[in-house]
């Protein structure tokens, strides 16, 4: 919130100094400035509407797999394992893309890319979704949209005042998406979302090491030959991945879970649920399904985007 206030102060300064600037369109400038300042107090319901508008744009730019597709059926099975999320009013779909990514939007939209499903088993995909839901539950998504809205509205205001401020895209939603992609969650937000994913696993009978394994998949992808530039982008979107994995491992061990030699995890007290360890690109999930459904283990995407 402090960051938003600082940006807001800059916008106010921009607005009050317009006498020394060449005004291109005063009414447009006023509207843009008002929109920018509104972001400081934009309500949760308005953020939800903004997210819905963005998701219309996002869904239109991606290939959504139908309900009959094996990837979608697999996601249905994974989502059915969440027993305590009815209050989030989620809708979920699969994007056909080699991108290794998943995200949750502020309107309850969950989107999972086939690239992610190709390199992770069901437990790991569950944990990644739990991580994204953590960003939703912890209000990180709301704050990200609010910050992006404020920056984009300010950009529109500056463009209205000066033709030399730089070109902007035609669609506000398009600009918003670009700004969201440039932003990144803080280290604290990522850690808290990891912890939320861990709790989802514990409360839903999923391998407590699933988030640990999922993070290690990302680390493993870094060594994929011929993909250094895309891997760098992936890792920049998920800073300190190894440290985050170690933190989740410590949490699991503190809760009384231990991994056996095969990568499975058991509770040291005998009450833990056994789940299979991961095999990059093709292992078995704890439900016995192939890690990539009937689509095989190919198509390992290595790019990740922020939505």
PESULDA-V371168 format. One record per helix or strand of 2 or more residues. SS is the DSSP state (alpha for helix, beta for strand). FROM is the first residue (numbers start at 1). TO is the last residue. If there is no record, write none. Layout:
SS|FROM|TO  SS|FROM|TO
This chain:
alpha|2|16  alpha|18|20  alpha|26|38  alpha|44|60  alpha|70|79  alpha|86|88  beta|91|95  beta|102|104  beta|109|113  alpha|114|119  alpha|122|137  alpha|140|161  alpha|163|165  alpha|172|182  alpha|187|203  alpha|210|221  alpha|228|237  alpha|241|254  beta|257|259  beta|265|267  alpha|293|295
